[in-house]
Amino acid sequence: MVSTDTVRNVVGIIGNVISFGLFLSPLPTFIKIWRKNAVEQFSPIPYVATLLNCMLWVFYGLPIVHPNSMLVVTINGIGIVLEGAYLTIFFIYAPKDLRLKVLKILVGELAFMAVVVSVVLTVGHSHEKRSMIVGILCVIFGTCMYASPLTVMKMVVMTKSVKYMPFWLSLVSFLNGVCWTAYALLKFDIFITLPNGLGALLGFLQLVLYGCYCRSTPIVEQQNEERKRQEVEMA
């Protein structure tokens, strides 16, 4: 009979693969930014939120905090590298005011992590206490990461266009939430269950929204281009 730990490890490996796909899914967006030399209306918020989330989960999965969680450490370590690369590209092509905004957020995140590490290692005298402190923070900021596309979803509803909500990012986000929720439920870990369960729900809602507005996107873009052309002619 296959043990629960074996099944959980298999699900965790699948989760690593899907999470890697999640981290790679913004790549077409940043290729577009690089080619156009402009960030247009793409928001940096999902990427700075993901970066902080990855840093917290790496800390959570370390043996000094929550033993036997190396699958959590490996994929979030990769996430830190990729999100750092994305933000570097965004920083290069963003206007000055947006650069300053991103820089302030990043400095704040690094300062926050330094405080968290110091407090946890000072106050938490057992794995249980350390896991609880860091786990609560992971739930809070993991929820923020999954909720960050809500601003984009609002834009989709207002513009009736999915131009700034990449389909693959929504799909992989949904699959990632489902897989890690299953991983957490096999050997119950509430700190992994809560944010990823919410992530699965929000990912599903993004897919529904995409299905509602994907057909209207070309029409909306054509109308915007026609409006811009008329404005140029009248100028």
Protein Blocks (a to p, Z undefined) as FASTA:
>chain_A
ZZfklmmmmmmmmmmmmmmmmmmmmmmmmmmmmmnopakjacfklmmmmmmmmmmmmmmm
pmklmghilmmmmmmmmmmmmmmmmmmmmmmmpcfklmmmmmmmmmmmmmmmmmmmmmmm
mmmmcfklmmmmmmmmmmmmmmmmmmmmmmmmmmmmmnopaklmcfklmmmmmmmmmmmm
mmmmmmgcfklmmmmmmmmmmmmmmmmmmmmmmmmmmmmmmmmmmmmmmmmmmZZ
